[in-house]
Every structure is written in structure tokens, then in C-alpha cells.
Amino acid sequence: MDRGSQFSSPEFLAYFSSHAGLKFSMDGKGRAIDYIFIDRFWRNIKYEKLYLEPSDNGLELYHKLRDYMKYYNLERPHQGLKYKKPVEMYPTFVTDFQKTIIFISICFLILFSFIQIK
């Protein structure tokens, strides 16, 4: 199954292209290799947090995800960074990370207002 096919569909490309300043990142025809990094990130969240601590409701899940993202970026050593933390490697990381957390928090709140997670 090509999990990136939705990102190379004509509908998505037309919608994406309508936003000035965005750059579509593909390594080849219909291959979104960038997905591998976020795929690994979500795998880590599931195996290190969510499967070990199932949530009873969406709000609890939101807090676990938010806390894990802080841990993942500010406290957790990464093999690909020679066992350093992202915050140690990138001087402007904290400011960018805070903006990202705010954005992701808003996305999760919107998502959880529509979906009840059991």
C-alpha cells in the first residue's frame, strides 16, 4: 500500500499549490520519502507511550501526546544525533518547538472535538 498516494493526488496537489510560499517536498514521482521521519516518530509515540499507557478519553490522550512530544524533543537522546537531544543540536529549536507544540495542540483539540477515542 502506498501510504503517500493521497499526497500526490491531483486534489491534494491543487489544494497545496493554492497556498503561496509552501514547497512540496518529494524525492521522486509520487514518493514522499520525508514521510519516513514522521512515520518513525509516530511509531516511537505508540510503542514508548500509547501502547504502554492506554487513554480513557481524548483529553487524556492529548495530554499524553503533548507531554511525550516535549520529552521526545527536549529530554530524549536520539541515536541519529549521536545520543544527543534535539534541543542540544539546534540553537533555535526551543522557539520553533514551542510554535510546533501550539500548532499540534490546536490540531489535536480540533480532532478530538470530532472523534471519540476509546
Buried (B, 14 or more C-beta within 10 A) or exposed (E): EEEBEEBBEEEEEEEEEEEEEEEEEBEEEEBBEEBEEEEEEEEBBEEBBBEEEEBEEBEEBBEBBBEBBBEBBBEBEBEEEEEEBBBEEEEEBEEEBEEEBEEBBEEBEEEBEEEEBE
